[in-house]
Amino acid sequence: MPRAVKALYAALATALLAVSAPAIIAAARDAPRQAAPPAADPPVIPRPPGVRGLEIGVPAYVWANDPMLTDLTTTAPAPSVVVLNPGNGDSPFDGPWRSRADALRARTTSTGEKTRVLGYVHTDHGNRDIAAVKASVDNYLQPPDGRLHVDGIFFDVVSRDCGPANSTRDYYAELRRHVQERMDAIDPAAPDLVVNNPGTAIADCYLEPGHRTADVFVTFEDTYAAYTGAGWLGGNVFDHLSGYRSGAELDPDGTAFWHLVHDVPGPEAMRATLRTAFDRGAGYAYATSTVMPNPWNASPTWKYRTQTTYAATLG
């Protein structure tokens, strides 16, 4: 190509660029802004066997067809424990309840295990007649079809004190034996899970070898403000003489304590709550945005999977 023609092409290209650049800049400036993608949940990294972690346990004090239980039944990864509450444990655990329990128990947690379902039973701080409490237990553990639909019992309104000569502690130990006997009668190979909920640090007599009253103890149940402030008393167990302590020496597997926190202001506070629960020795936790008078009758404002996925990263 002659040199003069090349020079002409170069001049034309320069002119076109000079005209196009402002138009391109203006187009970029005027283009609608794209919303930033939502922040992704942390990746689920399964804990190695034997490494202490944090599981999500959800008290669901609603009826069998409630949207809260629908949410829990479809969550992946699933929570490790769900507590069902038909009329404070005294309404019949009938077909719809058993179907809901079976659907929950079919779900898989982040560690590859199945969700465990517990039946709610109230005890009035150990003052409720023990025969009546056992009848509530049997509501779940003597089903008409002869099959287990729950994995154990969640005893609520539990005393945190041992009682005279450990009489209150022994009341709960007897209830644990009753649960074990009822479950063994149906399926001797089924592992049982018994929870005591005093809602605060419990006297260490409840974890005494040979007299232990539960596998898991709810040692905090209160607001986020209390959990991050003066409402945390300093430990999961206490002794009247020596005070509060973590209880780690009574909990070699790191699974004995469960913290329930409500009125949590948002997802970041939820993650902070779970991290705090882990640091305070809890093996189970649950954080929700719902508030009193019943913070356990609705789903939090965030998705359950946000909580179950984050908990799986702790350990």
Phi, psi and omega in degrees: 000132180301148182301323181295321180293318178302318180297321179296315178301319180297318180295317179296318180298318179298319180295319180296318179297320181297324180283321188283327186303312178299323180294320180295317179298317180296319180297318179295321181294321186273350182295144179298140180285139177270133178295141177294140180296148180297150180296134181282149173294151177303146179296146178278117178245102184303140179286144174296152178304137178087354179270128180296137179224199179227129178251153178262123176239125189245118169282121183242090186267066183221174178278165192300330183261013183290147178304330179300316180287331173298315177301314182294327182288336182256358183289138175220126356292151185283158172293158182282327182221140171229131178261124176261144189222081175280098177059050183059026176090000185249352171280150184303135175275077191267195186306309179300321178293316181295323178295318178296316179299317180297320180295319178294319182290346177275351183280158185244133180276177181293341179265006177087003178268169178268149175299137175258136182249134179241146174266136182280134175219130180265152186229354178053051176057029180086006181264345179289139180306129188295331177294322178292321178296316179297325177296323177294320176300316182294337175304326179266325194254010169231062184290151183295336180270000176072016179242150175283131175243356175230165182253003180159197187230141174253104179274122183252167182052056182266139174293145177263356183256154184288329184085166180302127181053034178064024184295322179290318175302317182292330174302314181286329175296321177296321177295322177297317178299321180297316177300313181298318180294317180296318181289321179297326180295331180269314183210097183299339181272351184282124176287137180261151177231118179243131180239135170251133180240091169277344180076005180204177180305140185250150178299140186293347177298334181291341179252010181296129179306134182088345180230011185300136187262347183200164173278325185224144179234127174280108186253008168205131172213100183189192185280165174300319180299318178292322183294325182265002181232221187284353180288341175275118189277351175113007179176170179270336179230164178212160172232137184299336181267317187261349177090206188267148176207170186294327184084010183300327181291342177262001188222067185297335181269353181069030184236008190274346189235146187224129180246129179245120187232125179242175183059042178273127194287344181179177183301322180294319177294326176299314179295320178297322178297315181295319177298318179296318178301315178299315181295333180270010173093008180285142171262341178228150177203164172204133178236133181221152178277348183289161190231172176297154017276346176222095181281001184250021182244019178201158178285153174291171181289339175265165179287147178301325183295333176300322181281313182293326179290317181293318181302327182292343180272350183272131180150000000 
